[in-house]
Amino acid sequence: MTQTVTASYDDTLKARNAFNELVSDGFPRESLFLDEESREVKVIIGDEIRREVEEVLNRHEPAKVWSRPYEGG
């Protein structure tokens, strides 16, 4: 199942750094979204790599990380 994993940060730099690390780690750019205004990083991924994505996001000290089923098309 495809999931949207979202991390919110209290600092724009932390969000930017998390996004850049995901890009550097080779996650497809088209599945990564950085919203600097709300300081959130969203990643659309399959269940099999969810834990890896959450580890990267957590390294940058998010205020909160959550996931839900992907509702896009």
SVG drawing of the C-alpha trace seen along z (x, -y; Angstrom):
<svg xmlns="http://www.w3.org/2000/svg" viewBox="-8 -30 31 34">
<polyline fill="none" stroke="black" stroke-width="0.4" points="0.0,0.0 1.2,-3.5 1.6,-5.8 2.1,-9.6 4.6,-10.1 4.6,-13.7 7.1,-15.3 6.5,-18.8 9.4,-20.8 9.7,-23.8 12.4,-25.2 12.6,-25.7 16.2,-24.7 15.5,-21.3 12.8,-20.7 15.1,-21.7 17.9,-19.5 15.6,-16.5 14.3,-17.0 17.9,-17.3 19.0,-14.2 16.1,-12.2 17.2,-13.5 20.8,-12.6 19.8,-9.1 18.2,-8.6 14.5,-8.8 12.6,-9.9 12.2,-13.7 8.7,-13.3 7.6,-11.6 9.2,-14.3 7.5,-17.6 8.8,-20.4 6.4,-23.0 8.6,-25.7 5.7,-27.9 4.3,-25.1 7.7,-23.6 6.6,-20.1 8.2,-17.4 5.9,-14.9 7.0,-11.6 4.8,-9.3 6.2,-5.8 5.4,-2.1 5.2,-0.3 8.4,1.5 10.6,-1.6 8.4,-3.6 10.8,-2.8 13.8,-4.0 12.1,-7.3 11.0,-7.8 14.5,-7.2 15.8,-10.0 13.0,-12.4 13.6,-11.7 17.3,-12.5 16.3,-16.1 14.3,-16.4 10.8,-16.8 8.0,-18.1 5.8,-15.3 5.8,-12.4 2.7,-10.7 1.6,-8.6 -1.7,-7.8 -2.8,-6.0 -2.0,-7.9 -5.2,-9.4 -3.8,-10.8 -3.9,-9.5"/>
</svg>
